[in-house]
Amino acid sequence: MVKRYALIGTGGRAIFFYTAIIKDFPKTAQLVAFCDTNQTRLDYANTRIEALGHAKVPTFLASNFDRMIAETKPDEVIVTTIDRTHNIYIVRALELGCNVITEKPMTIDAPRCREIFDAVERTGNQVRVTFNYRYAPHNTKIYELLSSGAIGEVNSVHFEWLLNTQHGADYFRRWHRDKRNSGGLLVHKSTHHFDLVNFWLRSRPETVVAMGDLKFYGRENAERRGETKFYTRAHGSENAREDHFALHLEQNEQLKAMYLDAEHEDAYYRDQSVFSDGISIEDTMGVMVRYRSGAVLTYSLTAYAPWEGFRVMFNGSKGRLEVDVVEQSYVNSGGEQALEGALESKSILLRPLFGKPVEVEIPEGKGGHGGGDPELLNDLFGEGKEGGDPYRRAATHKDGALSILTGICANQSIRTGQTVRVDDVFKV
């Protein structure tokens, strides 16, 4: 059976989905429409699929979303718009009889989450959230080891994620810099990380306490370090020529076509200065979480590190598991998508109580995000594996909610200085 897919939000992440449908899954998936608020980006998406040998598909402005569904009759809608609008298109697609695949985070706050849950219950249609990190071989191996009891009952997790001054800075150039759009990095980015902990532990968060600040990016921090030359956006700025953090859209064919050439329609500037005013998200965050299983997580996210990747340590009743992963850095949509989040190195060390440390062999994965991207795409658009996925990696709207609730509660804790009970914010 060939499923029909329409896609709304033809920015950088959309390329990941529509390219895969056309190149890798022609027997099981058909792209039938593009939808966006910007016609220039819609037209660019069509040039991309034409270059792959596929005919143009009909394009619709977002105001004509209902008409797109009526005319092209998709089975599923792929939502890759900015985070704060995910709920709008998820809910409407469900109401119009479609299932939904949504980019993470599913949404950015509890009221929007409630809208999605109510729509799923009301319509009986399904939402899947695309957590590609679940599918990366090293993360699947962690799940296997913990599930096998290799370190016994997991009592504590220490998880440090580092975004470097290329990838991390990119969140401060784009729409993500406004917390009203993204929920901040504890929702937009950390949804991946909190989902991994939920997945690894097969548990859910109960209480959250957090601290976070804007310590590096932003004009005030730059001034404090002695900077005197500023600009609003890189394009056309002399000061940007000397700035290591500047993004020069005109130097990248794809970024130019998707953003610089499209900004006359919506005044969206993809190349804002990371040291300008107007940033309302944090770049330095620490979170503690207690899980229903009894485990406690200490989590750190830094968005201006000299390298990219993560370290996670699990302490259990029978030993300790130590994981180190270094990822390649990238600018979103600025290069080959298969290299986004590709690995430079990885290691898993098992330290049993009263035994010698054991270096765990990790299967090799090819493709973006540590090899998780191809596995996720096959799960979404392929024929599926006989007997299903033994790791149960497909994420529902409930998984999507549990991953963002840690970040939503962390944001509340940062605002109030109080510990937050997850069920007091939203019950899943």
GIBELCOR-V173249 format. One record per residue. N is the residue number from 1. PHI is phi in whole degrees, -180 to 180 (NA if undefined). PSI is psi in radians with two decimals (* if undefined). D_CENTER is the distance of its C-alpha to the mean C-alpha in whole Angstrom. Layout:
[[N,PHI,PSI,D_CENTER] [N,PHI,PSI,D_CENTER]]
This chain:
[[1,NA,2.32,29] [2,-98,2.11,27] [3,-89,2.57,24] [4,-103,2.32,24] [5,-125,2.31,21] [6,-112,2.58,20] [7,-125,2.32,17] [8,-118,2.27,17] [9,99,1.47,15] [10,-96,0.69,16] [11,-81,-2.77,14] [12,-57,-0.78,12] [13,-71,-0.45,9] [14,-60,-0.61,12] [15,-57,-0.67,14] [16,-55,-0.76,13] [17,-81,-0.88,14] [18,-72,-0.51,17] [19,-66,-0.75,18] [20,-64,-0.75,18] [21,-57,-0.79,20] [22,-75,-0.78,22] [23,-80,-0.72,23] [24,-110,-0.30,22] [25,-133,0.76,23] [26,-66,-0.39,26] [27,-81,-0.33,28] [28,-124,-0.18,25] [29,-141,2.48,23] [30,-133,2.21,24] [31,-84,2.20,22] [32,-118,-0.27,25] [33,-167,2.67,23] [34,-116,2.56,21] [35,-140,2.45,21] [36,-165,2.96,20] [37,-85,-0.15,21] [38,-127,2.03,22] [39,-69,-0.56,25] [40,-61,-0.75,25] [41,-69,-0.62,21] [42,-60,-0.79,22] [43,-65,-0.65,25] [44,-64,-0.72,23] [45,-59,-0.70,21] [46,-66,-0.62,24] [47,-65,-0.58,26] [48,-65,-0.78,23] [49,-75,-0.52,24] [50,-62,-0.66,27] [51,-65,-0.36,27] [52,-92,0.07,26] [53,89,0.21,29] [54,-102,2.50,28] [55,-68,2.67,29] [56,-57,2.59,28] [57,-108,2.77,27] [58,-61,2.50,27] [59,-115,2.54,25] [60,-138,2.38,25] [61,-72,2.70,24] [62,-59,-0.51,22] [63,-66,-0.28,26] [64,-110,0.52,27] [65,-57,-0.81,24] [66,-62,-0.70,27] [67,-65,-0.64,29] [68,-59,-0.80,26] [69,-63,-0.77,26] [70,-65,-0.69,30] [71,-85,-0.60,30] [72,-103,-0.24,28] [73,50,1.01,28] [74,-73,2.63,24] [75,-79,-0.61,24] [76,-138,2.61,20] [77,-115,2.27,18] [78,-98,2.14,14] [79,-107,1.99,13] [80,-134,0.68,10] [81,-83,-3.10,12] [82,-66,2.67,11] [83,-57,-0.72,10] [84,-67,-0.26,13] [85,-104,0.00,15] [86,-52,-0.82,13] [87,-60,-0.63,16] [88,-59,-0.86,18] [89,-82,-0.53,18] [90,-61,-0.89,17] [91,-63,-0.80,20] [92,-68,-0.67,22] [93,-63,-0.75,21] [94,-60,-0.77,22] [95,-65,-0.51,25] [96,-90,0.17,26] [97,96,0.20,26] [98,-104,2.66,23] [99,-83,2.88,20] [100,-132,2.39,16] [101,-112,2.13,13] [102,-121,2.46,10] [103,-67,2.67,7] [104,-77,2.76,5] [105,-71,2.69,6] [106,-56,-0.75,9] [107,-161,-2.96,11] [108,-120,-0.13,12] [109,-155,3.01,15] [110,-67,-0.74,18] [111,-60,-0.73,20] [112,-66,-0.63,18] [113,-62,-0.73,17] [114,-62,-0.68,20] [115,-59,-0.76,21] [116,-67,-0.81,18] [117,-60,-0.76,20] [118,-63,-0.68,23] [119,-69,-0.68,23] [120,-61,-0.79,22] [121,-67,-0.68,25] [122,-70,-0.66,27] [123,-100,-0.43,26] [124,78,0.06,26] [125,-88,2.93,23] [126,-114,2.65,20] [127,-124,2.28,16] [128,-117,2.42,13] [129,-108,2.35,10] [130,-91,1.40,8] [131,-88,1.49,7] [132,-67,-0.46,8] [133,-64,-0.47,9] [134,-57,-0.56,12] [135,-90,-0.16,13] [136,-65,2.36,14] [137,-55,-0.66,18] [138,-69,-0.60,18] [139,-75,-0.60,16] [140,-66,-0.67,18] [141,-63,-0.69,21] [142,-59,-0.78,20] [143,-59,-0.79,20] [144,-59,-0.83,23] [145,-63,-0.80,25] [146,-67,-0.70,24] [147,-66,-0.51,25] [148,-78,-0.15,28] [149,83,0.36,29] [150,-58,-0.56,29] [151,-120,0.31,29] [152,73,-2.59,30] [153,-75,2.22,29] [154,-79,2.12,26] [155,-102,-0.55,27] [156,-151,2.65,25] [157,-133,2.28,21] [158,-115,2.13,21] [159,-131,2.02,17] [160,-118,2.16,17] [161,-116,2.32,14] [162,-119,2.21,15] [163,-106,2.32,13] [164,-90,-3.05,16] [165,-80,0.13,18] [166,-104,-1.07,17] [167,-71,-0.84,13] [168,-60,-0.73,13] [169,-62,-0.50,15] [170,-62,-0.50,13] [171,-69,-0.32,12] [172,-98,-0.01,15] [173,-96,-0.42,17] [174,-108,-3.00,14] [175,-60,-0.35,14] [176,-62,-0.43,12] [177,-63,-0.32,15] [178,-100,2.02,16] [179,-61,-0.42,15] [180,-66,-0.40,17] [181,-89,-0.62,14] [182,-120,-0.25,11] [183,77,0.11,12] [184,81,2.98,12] [185,-67,-0.44,10] [186,-68,-0.33,11] [187,-102,-0.95,9] [188,-64,-0.88,6] [189,-91,-0.82,5] [190,-70,-0.24,8] [191,-54,-0.63,7] [192,-59,-0.82,6] [193,-74,-0.75,9] [194,-68,-0.58,11] [195,-65,-0.71,10] [196,-59,-0.76,12] [197,-65,-0.76,15] [198,-58,-0.75,15] [199,-67,-0.83,15] [200,-63,-0.76,18] [201,-86,-0.25,20] [202,50,0.87,20] [203,-141,-3.04,20] [204,-140,2.68,19] [205,-72,2.52,19] [206,-113,-0.85,22] [207,-134,2.58,23] [208,-138,2.41,21] [209,-138,2.48,22] [210,-151,2.77,20] [211,-135,2.59,21] [212,-165,2.60,20] [213,-149,2.84,21] [214,-95,1.79,21] [215,-107,-0.41,23] [216,-119,-0.93,22] [217,-79,3.03,21] [218,93,2.63,23] [219,-64,-0.73,26] [220,-61,-0.72,28] [221,-67,-0.70,27] [222,-64,-0.72,28] [223,-62,-0.69,31] [224,-64,-0.50,32] [225,-87,0.03,31] [226,100,0.10,34] [227,-71,2.44,32] [228,-126,-0.22,34] [229,-105,2.13,33] [230,-131,2.86,30] [231,-155,2.83,29] [232,-88,-0.77,26] [233,-142,2.76,25] [234,-72,-0.69,25] [235,-60,2.14,27] [236,81,0.10,31] [237,-103,2.25,31] [238,-69,-0.69,33] [239,-63,-0.52,32] [240,-68,-0.41,28] [241,-62,-0.49,30] [242,-99,0.03,31] [243,-97,2.07,27] [244,-58,-0.48,25] [245,-91,-0.08,22] [246,-71,2.49,23] [247,-110,2.08,21] [248,-101,1.67,24] [249,-59,-0.64,23] [250,-67,-0.24,26] [251,-91,-0.07,26] [252,-127,2.02,23] [253,-56,-0.76,24] [254,-70,-0.81,21] [255,-64,-0.66,19] [256,-62,-0.82,23] [257,-67,-0.67,23] [258,-81,-0.51,20] [259,-124,-1.00,20] [260,-61,-0.78,24] [261,-75,-0.21,26] [262,-104,-0.17,24] [263,-72,-0.28,24] [264,-65,-0.32,28] [265,-86,-0.61,26] [266,-135,0.03,24] [267,58,0.55,24] [268,-90,2.13,21] [269,-106,1.94,21] [270,-78,-0.24,18] [271,-115,0.66,20] [272,-66,2.66,21] [273,-72,2.35,22] [274,-73,-0.15,20] [275,-115,0.53,24] [276,-101,3.03,24] [277,-77,2.95,25] [278,95,0.12,23] [279,-88,2.17,20] [280,-119,0.22,19] [281,-108,2.84,16] [282,-91,2.74,17] [283,-119,-0.06,16] [284,-138,1.99,18] [285,-138,2.49,17] [286,-134,2.36,19] [287,-136,2.45,18] [288,-119,2.39,21] [289,-135,2.35,20] [290,-104,2.35,23] [291,-102,2.80,22] [292,-59,-0.53,24] [293,-69,-0.26,25] [294,103,-0.24,27] [295,-69,2.65,24] [296,-118,2.31,23] [297,-107,2.31,20] [298,-111,2.20,20] [299,-129,2.43,17] [300,-133,2.38,17] [301,-130,2.16,14] [302,-122,2.30,16] [303,-107,0.31,15] [304,-145,0.71,18] [305,-84,2.82,19] [306,-79,-0.16,21] [307,-144,2.88,19] [308,-116,2.35,15] [309,149,-2.80,15] [310,-150,2.76,15] [311,-127,2.34,18] [312,-139,2.36,19] [313,-125,2.32,22] [314,-114,2.23,23] [315,-109,2.17,27] [316,-129,3.12,29] [317,-70,-0.25,32] [318,-121,0.10,33] [319,155,-2.76,31] [320,-142,2.49,28] [321,-120,2.23,25] [322,-121,2.25,24] [323,-126,2.30,21] [324,-128,2.21,20] [325,-135,2.22,18] [326,-111,2.20,18] [327,-108,2.70,15] [328,-72,2.49,16] [329,-84,2.76,15] [330,-162,2.82,14] [331,-105,2.25,14] [332,-54,2.17,11] [333,68,0.17,14] [334,-93,0.04,17] [335,-162,-2.77,17] [336,-69,2.14,17] [337,-62,-0.55,14] [338,-67,-0.27,15] [339,-94,-0.12,16] [340,-68,2.03,12] [341,75,0.22,11] [342,-65,2.69,15] [343,-90,2.47,17] [344,-96,-0.65,20] [345,-158,2.77,21] [346,-157,2.56,21] [347,-155,2.54,23] [348,-129,2.15,24] [349,-117,2.13,27] [350,-98,2.15,28] [351,-116,1.59,31] [352,-72,2.61,33] [353,-62,2.34,36] [354,64,0.38,39] [355,-138,2.95,38] [356,-79,2.58,37] [357,-61,2.52,33] [358,-125,2.17,32] [359,-79,2.11,29] [360,-87,2.29,27] [361,-75,2.34,27] [362,-115,2.23,24] [363,-60,2.55,23] [364,-78,2.41,22] [365,-124,2.43,19] [366,-108,2.57,19] [367,106,3.10,16] [368,-65,2.79,13] [369,51,0.91,11] [370,69,0.38,14] [371,92,0.03,15] [372,-76,-0.53,13] [373,-60,-0.90,12] [374,-62,-0.65,16] [375,-65,-0.75,16] [376,-62,-0.83,13] [377,-60,-0.71,15] [378,-64,-0.64,18] [379,-68,-0.61,17] [380,-76,-0.82,16] [381,-115,-0.18,19] [382,-85,-2.97,21] [383,-83,-0.18,25] [384,85,2.74,23] [385,-90,2.49,25] [386,-63,2.23,28] [387,88,-0.04,28] [388,81,-3.08,24] [389,-92,2.00,22] [390,-65,-0.33,23] [391,-93,-0.11,20] [392,51,0.98,19] [393,-88,-0.30,15] [394,-62,2.29,15] [395,-107,2.23,13] [396,-91,-3.11,15] [397,-63,-0.48,15] [398,-69,-0.74,16] [399,-62,-0.72,14] [400,-60,-0.71,11] [401,-68,-0.79,14] [402,-64,-0.53,14] [403,-73,-0.69,11] [404,-81,-0.41,11] [405,-64,-0.57,15] [406,-61,-0.79,15] [407,-69,-0.71,13] [408,-61,-0.77,15] [409,-68,-0.62,18] [410,-63,-0.73,17] [411,-61,-0.72,17] [412,-65,-0.70,21] [413,-65,-0.70,22] [414,-61,-0.72,22] [415,-68,-0.68,23] [416,-104,-0.35,26] [417,77,0.21,27] [418,-110,2.72,27] [419,-73,2.44,26] [420,-120,2.26,24] [421,-86,2.23,24] [422,-60,-0.76,21] [423,-64,-0.36,24] [424,-75,-0.37,25] [425,-93,-0.79,22] [426,-163,2.30,21] [427,-100,2.17,23] [428,-97,*,21]]
